[in-house]
Amino acid sequence: MFVAWVIAAQVLAQIGAQALPALLPGVIPAWHLSKTEAGWLVGVFFVGYVAAVPVLVALTDRLPARRIYIFGAACAALAQLGFAFVADGFWSGVIFRVVGGIGWAGNYMPGLKIIADMTQGDAQSRAISWHAAGSGIAAASSFSIAGLLDALAGPTAAFAFGGAAAIGSGIVAFRVMPRTGPVHARTGAPSALLDFRPVLLNRRAMAWIAGYTVHTWELAALRAWGVTFLVATAAREGAPTWLPAPTILMTVITLICIGVSVTGNETAQRYGRAQVVMLAMSSAALLSLMTGWMSGISMPLATALVLIWNICIYLDSSALTAGTIQAAQPELRGATMGLHSMCGYTGGFCGPLGVGIVLDLAGGDSVAGWGLGFGHLALVTLAGLFVVRRLGRAAISPA
């Protein structure tokens, strides 16, 4: 029951997270943004995250994670309410996106650490997987919720809903999360708060961290631009009447991928994480080369490729995070998870921005623009796969 409450808090923290990507097709003309500026606006969320996560997550080795979590919920609420009532252009939007990233740094990995500290073995791996699934379900729902609220009452309502939900997340954390943290036996003097050198020496953990960096790079890029891509495709090629709106499509696609994420972790436990990660990354590279060009063929085909590409990206999501946690030394679990997030969400910043830059250079919403904008991600994925393999077979042996 405790794990269920932690997952519920995560759902509330995440339920408004994709409001901006969902509403991006309207925000771009309303705020007179270039595609590069739009990429910055979405991706800068991860700048706030990366700046805050090494401190906030490493602090969970020294302070009760509950305190960090409540701080994160407060920042998330401030960011969403700021977008609802204050932001009116690029720079004000950037400020609140950075605050939102800090909030997410205080929510996601500290929530995972609370679960990791309270569970063990296969139960721990499954709880981690379901935590990721709950977060994913909330992220998926946020596309359609934002689209619905925008249609009914405008973008202010969509962002205000996310702010109210984040406040609810903080209330749940205050009521159910442990007031004290676990105590792990240490073999020496405590390391400095931001000293990641012991983690960097853990080759097995670093293999999963490298894979997670590329995973988040791709996932953030497709989440940021998926709705805009489908809107542009529908405008060019038309959409059949039976096909739902792009925000609903992204919700359905992401919900399907939640099951893929859970299944991927279970498959990794049975057949080996290395094999699952290699399959997911190589398939995702191929799909990134194909998807953007579908914008010049048909809306249903473009939707199908977005779905299949998402499936490939999600296949190794939980397996990578569970692999990092299980490879971490118990007394350095918070620091290891902090580095995991910091590297991964650096990729999360680069993904949306990279697509925006290529779109501007290659013709905006043109077919070539989308083909190259998504296609360049294949180079990133294959480079990441090379790094994971380079770390050595021993480092990525099945957990």
DAKAJO-V184835 format. One record per run of one state. SS is the DSSP state (H for helix, E for strand, L for the rest). FROM is the first residue (numbers start at 1). LEN is the number of residues. If there is no record, write none. Layout:
BEGIN
SS|FROM|LEN  SS|FROM|LEN
END
This chain:
BEGIN
L|1|1  H|2|13  L|15|4  H|19|12  L|31|4  H|35|25  L|60|5  H|65|21  L|86|4  H|90|29  L|119|2  H|121|33  L|154|1  H|155|22  L|177|20  H|197|4  L|201|2  H|203|35  L|238|8  H|246|26  L|272|1  H|273|24  L|297|2  H|299|16  L|315|2  H|317|11  L|328|2  H|330|33  L|363|4  H|367|9  L|376|1  H|377|14  L|391|9
END
